[in-house]
Amino acid sequence: MQNEIKEKIENTLLAEANALLHLGQHVTKDMCDAVGHILQSKGRLIVTGIGKSAIVAQKIVATFNSTGTTAVFMHAADAIHGDLGMIRSDDSVLCISKSGETPEIKVLVPLIRGFGNPLIAMVSNLESFLAKNADYVLMLPLEQEADPNNLAPTTSTTLQMAMGDAMAIALLSMRGFSSEHFAKFHPGGSLGKQLYLKVGDLIQQNEKPKVYLSDNIRKVILEISSKRLGATAVMDDNENLKGVITDGDLRRMLETKDSVAHLLAADIMTANPKYIQYDTLAVDALALMRKHSITQLIVTDGQRYKGIIHLHDLIREGII
């Protein structure tokens, strides 16, 4: 039974993968022209469909909006019952339909044509009503669904989804859409935070532990314990950063020293500690911690000590 299930899964994935490869080898002039039209359009892109194609349309709209192309979803069934009012004169319409012959599509298409809005068809039947009435035809070659009965929308919706992604990325690239733009549209997600959240943003609520070269071991332990960051900076009398002491340094000291009462911060510290600038992206702080297998970094602003960022700060913000 397990082997049979494995075979079915593999066959489905291979069928859809082969269909995508075939599509990648049949990028047409209409596909390029459609993207060029959307790029130059002053209006929005209205994306519509029925059934599973409507679900794909919603995903495509989400991808367009998050990558700099203003898009709106319009369900084909709702469109012919009032939602056509959302279409503005300078909007373009992308209609998604495998067959291009569903009743709702055949009612909707003449209405869109009557409004004079450019119509882009994403379809797998060049002889369909939709294809013959569109300004641009995105032909998705389909031999068979992954379903053995050739009924369930599987390979066809995979092709639709991939074509939407391809269009979105082409538009993104042509517009010079940068990581900063992406972060603007994703301020609440972990991806966005990786693109805009800086070290300085994360240490605002942290204590700022520090001791001086001549402070004794008791002062060092109390400072690390009270500030709860697992480390303290070590400064000279002119407030210059000279080193760092972590709770790990204290444990190693106790393993090697029989007597510690006489020790000073200067005797325990690690000189030339790893540090990161205040205005550096938080994700870069994570990379530096991983590189050196540490959980804290000294934060500086130029030469000035600003505090300590801890791995827990990054975890709390979802950077990891």
C-alpha positions, 0 to 999 in steps of 0.5 A, spaced: 500 500 500 505 504 501 509 503 495 502 504 491 501 511 495 508 513 493 507 511 486 501 516 485 504 522 489 510 521 484 506 521 478 502 527 480 508 531 481 512 529 475 505 530 471 505 537 473 512 538 473 513 536 466 507 541 464 511 546 467 517 545 463 513 545 457 510 551 458 516 554 460 518 552 453 512 556 450 513 563 452 509 567 447 509 574 444 502 575 447 505 573 454 510 578 453 505 583 450 500 582 456 506 584 461 508 590 457 501 592 457 500 591 464 507 595 466 504 601 462 497 601 464 495 607 469 489 603 471 489 596 476 489 589 474 482 586 475 483 578 475 477 574 475 475 567 474 470 561 476 470 555 480 478 553 482 480 558 477 477 564 481 481 561 487 487 561 483 485 568 481 485 570 488 492 568 489 495 571 483 492 578 486 495 577 492 502 576 489 501 582 484 499 586 490 505 584 494 510 585 488 508 592 486 502 591 481 495 594 483 490 588 482 483 587 485 479 580 485 472 580 482 469 573 482 466 572 475 459 570 478 458 576 482 461 580 476 454 579 472 450 580 478 453 587 480 460 587 481 462 589 474 461 596 477 468 595 480 471 596 473 474 603 472 475 606 465 483 605 465 483 598 468 485 592 465 481 585 466 485 578 466 480 572 466 482 565 468 479 559 465 481 552 463 476 551 458 474 559 456 467 556 455 463 556 462 457 560 462 459 565 467 465 567 462 461 567 456 456 572 459 462 576 462 466 577 456 461 581 452 460 586 458 467 587 459 468 588 451 462 593 451 466 597 457 472 597 452 477 595 457 483 591 455 482 583 456 487 578 457 485 571 457 489 565 461 486 559 458 488 552 455 483 552 449 485 557 443 478 555 440 474 558 446 470 563 446 474 567 451 480 566 447 477 569 441 475 575 444 481 577 448 486 582 446 492 578 449 491 570 450 496 567 455 495 560 452 497 554 457 498 548 453 495 542 457 495 535 455 491 532 461 490 533 468 494 529 473 487 526 475 486 519 472 479 521 470 482 528 467 476 531 471 479 535 477 483 541 476 490 539 478 495 540 472 491 546 469 491 550 476 498 549 477 500 552 470 495 558 472 498 559 478 505 559 475 503 563 470 501 568 475 507 568 478 511 569 472 507 575 470 508 578 477 516 577 477 517 579 470 513 586 472 517 586 479 523 586 475 521 591 470 519 596 475 526 595 479 522 593 485 527 592 491 527 589 497 525 596 501 519 596 496 517 589 499 518 590 506 514 596 505 508 592 503 510 586 508 511 590 515 508 585 519 511 579 517 517 575 518 520 577 511 518 584 511 522 584 518 528 581 515 528 587 510 527 593 515 528 591 522 535 594 525 539 592 531 537 599 534 530 597 534 531 591 538 535 594 543 531 600 545 528 596 551 534 592 553 538 594 559 545 597 557 550 593 562 557 595 563 563 595 568 570 598 568 577 595 567 578 595 575 571 593 577 572 586 581 568 580 580 563 581 584 561 587 580 561 583 574 557 578 576 552 583 579 551 587 573 550 581 568 545 578 573 541 584 574 541 586 566 539 579 564 543 579 557 548 574 559 554 579 558 556 586 560 561 590 556 568 592 559 570 600 559 576 604 560 575 610 564 574 614 558 568 610 556 572 606 550 569 599 549 575 595 551 572 588 551 566 583 553 565 578 559 559 573 558 556 568 563 560 563 559 566 567 560 565 566 568 563 559 568 570 557 564 573 562 569 571 558 575 573 551 572 580 554 571 581 558 577 581 556 584 581 563 587 577 568 584 576 574 589 582 578 587 580 578 579 578 584 576 574 585 569 580 586 566 583 579 568 576 576 565 574 579 559 575 578 552 578 583 548 576 586 541 569 583 542 565 581 536 560 587 535 555 590 530 553 597 528 547 600 531 544 601 524 545 594 521 539 590 519 537 585 525 538 579 520 545 581 519 546 580 527 543 573 526 548 571 521 554 574 525 551 570 531 551 564 527 558 565 524 561 565 531 556 561 535 555 566 540 548 569 542 550 576 544 553 582 540 556 588 542 552 594 539 556 600 537 554 607 534 561 609 530 565 608 536 560 609 542 557 603 546 550 603 545 548 596 548 547 589 547 543 585 542 541 578 544 539 572 540 532 572 544 531 579 541 531 576 534 527 570 536 522 575 539 521 579 533 520 572 529 527 574 525 529 566 526 
